[in-house]
Amino acid sequence: MRRIALCVILTAFIFAAFAPLAAAQDNPEYFVSLFKSFLRDIEQKNYVKAWDSMTVASKNWIAGAVTDAANKQGKNVTRSEVYTLLENDASGTRTTFFDSLNNGWTKDGFYQTMQAAKFTVKSVTKDRAVVNVMIANDSKDFQVWREGDTWKVNFFEDLMRD
């Protein structure tokens, strides 16, 4: 009897752990919501949440961009060092990056433009979704990847890809 109860509990636990992943695949609008939430988190300065919702690839892109800028200013840092500073927000590195980005986007009207954009889910697989963002007659595809048991937005890497 104990064995049956243990099996039932383990099965319920496994289902509960993977249910959000399956639910996301069954509801493509989940990916649009995730993408919009990511942008809203940046706008509202919830940088920890925004950072945590990004793919490792996007984080690496940011680390590379910050490294390049720092090295042009005569600082000798590696991408790995900068990634660690961003990950831990050491010396306010992540906050400074997002504050700068946020200020630029606010001045340029980026948030208003994105609110008027049309979001469409182009495809969903078990590990990846593609969200198309259409602004006027221009469109761009952004990926949402499953990393571990969480869906993550690949915003920065995709934004810079042609």
C-alpha positions as CSV (number, residue, x, y, z in Angstrom):
1,M,0.0,0.0,0.0
2,R,2.9,2.4,0.8
3,R,4.5,1.6,-2.5
4,I,1.3,2.6,-4.4
5,A,0.9,5.8,-2.4
6,L,4.6,6.6,-3.1
7,C,4.1,6.0,-6.8
8,V,1.0,8.2,-6.9
9,I,2.8,11.0,-5.1
10,L,5.8,10.7,-7.4
11,T,3.6,10.7,-10.5
12,A,1.7,13.8,-9.2
13,F,5.0,15.6,-8.5
14,I,6.4,14.8,-12.0
15,F,3.2,15.9,-13.6
16,A,3.2,19.1,-11.6
17,A,6.8,19.9,-12.5
18,F,6.2,19.4,-16.3
19,A,2.6,20.6,-16.6
20,P,3.7,24.3,-17.2
21,L,5.8,23.2,-20.2
22,A,3.0,21.2,-21.7
23,A,0.5,23.9,-21.0
24,A,2.7,26.4,-22.8
25,Q,2.8,24.2,-25.9
26,D,-1.0,23.9,-25.8
27,N,-1.4,27.7,-25.5
28,P,0.7,29.6,-28.0
29,E,-0.4,32.9,-26.6
30,Y,1.7,32.0,-23.5
31,F,4.8,32.9,-25.5
32,V,3.4,36.3,-26.6
33,S,2.6,37.0,-22.9
34,L,6.1,35.9,-21.9
35,F,7.7,38.2,-24.5
36,K,5.5,41.2,-23.4
37,S,6.2,40.5,-19.7
38,F,9.9,40.6,-20.4
39,L,9.7,44.0,-22.0
40,R,7.4,45.3,-19.3
41,D,9.9,44.1,-16.6
42,I,12.6,46.2,-18.3
43,E,10.3,49.2,-18.5
44,Q,9.3,48.9,-14.9
45,K,12.9,48.4,-13.8
46,N,12.4,44.9,-12.6
47,Y,15.8,43.9,-13.9
48,V,16.3,40.8,-11.9
49,K,13.1,39.3,-13.4
50,A,14.1,40.5,-16.9
51,W,17.6,39.0,-16.5
52,D,16.2,35.7,-15.2
53,S,13.7,35.4,-18.1
54,M,16.5,35.7,-20.8
55,T,18.2,32.8,-22.5
56,V,21.9,32.2,-21.8
57,A,22.6,33.2,-25.5
58,S,21.0,36.6,-24.9
59,K,22.9,37.0,-21.6
60,N,26.1,36.1,-23.5
61,W,25.3,38.7,-26.2
62,I,25.0,41.4,-23.5
63,A,28.2,40.3,-21.8
64,G,30.0,40.5,-25.2
65,A,28.6,44.0,-25.9
66,V,29.6,45.3,-22.4
67,T,33.0,43.6,-22.7
68,D,33.7,45.3,-26.1
69,A,32.6,48.7,-24.7
70,A,34.8,48.3,-21.6
71,N,37.8,47.2,-23.6
72,K,37.4,50.2,-26.0
73,Q,37.6,52.4,-22.8
74,G,41.0,50.8,-22.0
75,K,39.7,48.3,-19.4
76,N,41.1,44.8,-19.8
77,V,38.2,42.5,-19.0
78,T,37.0,39.2,-20.4
79,R,33.5,38.2,-21.5
80,S,33.5,35.6,-18.7
81,E,34.3,38.3,-16.1
82,V,31.6,40.6,-17.4
83,Y,29.1,37.8,-17.5
84,T,29.7,37.1,-13.8
85,L,29.4,40.8,-13.0
86,L,26.1,40.9,-14.9
87,E,24.8,37.7,-13.4
88,N,25.5,38.9,-9.8
89,D,24.8,42.6,-10.5
90,A,28.2,43.1,-8.9
91,S,29.0,46.9,-8.8
92,G,25.6,47.5,-10.3
93,T,26.7,46.3,-13.7
94,R,23.4,44.7,-14.7
95,T,21.4,47.7,-13.3
96,T,23.6,50.1,-15.2
97,F,23.2,48.2,-18.5
98,F,19.4,48.0,-18.1
99,D,19.1,51.6,-16.9
100,S,20.9,52.8,-19.9
101,L,18.9,50.7,-22.2
102,N,15.6,51.7,-20.5
103,N,16.5,55.4,-20.8
104,G,17.2,55.1,-24.5
105,W,14.1,53.1,-25.2
106,T,12.0,55.6,-23.3
107,K,13.4,58.5,-25.2
108,D,13.0,56.7,-28.6
109,G,9.4,55.7,-28.0
110,F,10.3,52.0,-28.1
111,Y,7.7,51.0,-25.5
112,Q,4.9,52.8,-27.2
113,T,5.9,51.3,-30.5
114,M,5.9,47.8,-29.0
115,Q,2.5,48.3,-27.5
116,A,1.2,49.0,-31.0
117,A,3.0,46.0,-32.5
118,K,1.2,42.8,-33.6
119,F,2.6,39.7,-32.0
120,T,2.0,36.3,-33.7
121,V,3.3,32.9,-32.7
122,K,4.7,31.3,-35.8
123,S,5.7,27.9,-34.5
124,V,6.0,25.9,-31.3
125,T,8.0,22.8,-30.6
126,K,8.8,21.0,-27.4
127,D,11.9,23.2,-26.9
128,R,11.4,26.3,-28.9
129,A,8.7,28.8,-30.0
130,V,9.0,31.6,-32.5
131,V,7.2,34.9,-31.9
132,N,6.9,37.3,-34.8
133,V,6.7,41.0,-34.0
134,M,5.2,43.2,-36.7
135,I,5.6,46.9,-36.6
136,A,4.1,48.8,-39.5
137,N,5.4,46.8,-42.5
138,D,8.5,45.5,-40.7
139,S,8.7,42.2,-38.9
140,K,11.2,40.4,-36.8
141,D,11.2,36.8,-35.4
142,F,12.2,36.3,-31.8
143,Q,12.8,32.8,-30.2
144,V,11.7,31.6,-26.9
145,W,13.7,28.6,-25.8
146,R,13.2,26.0,-23.1
147,E,16.2,26.0,-20.8
148,G,15.8,23.3,-18.2
149,D,12.2,23.5,-17.1
150,T,11.7,27.2,-17.9
151,W,10.9,29.1,-21.1
152,K,13.3,31.9,-21.8
153,V,13.2,34.9,-24.2
154,N,16.1,35.1,-26.7
155,F,15.6,38.8,-27.2
156,F,19.0,40.4,-27.6
157,E,20.7,37.7,-29.7
158,D,17.7,37.6,-32.0
159,L,17.4,41.4,-32.1
160,M,21.0,41.7,-33.4
161,R,20.6,38.8,-35.9
162,D,19.9,39.8,-39.5
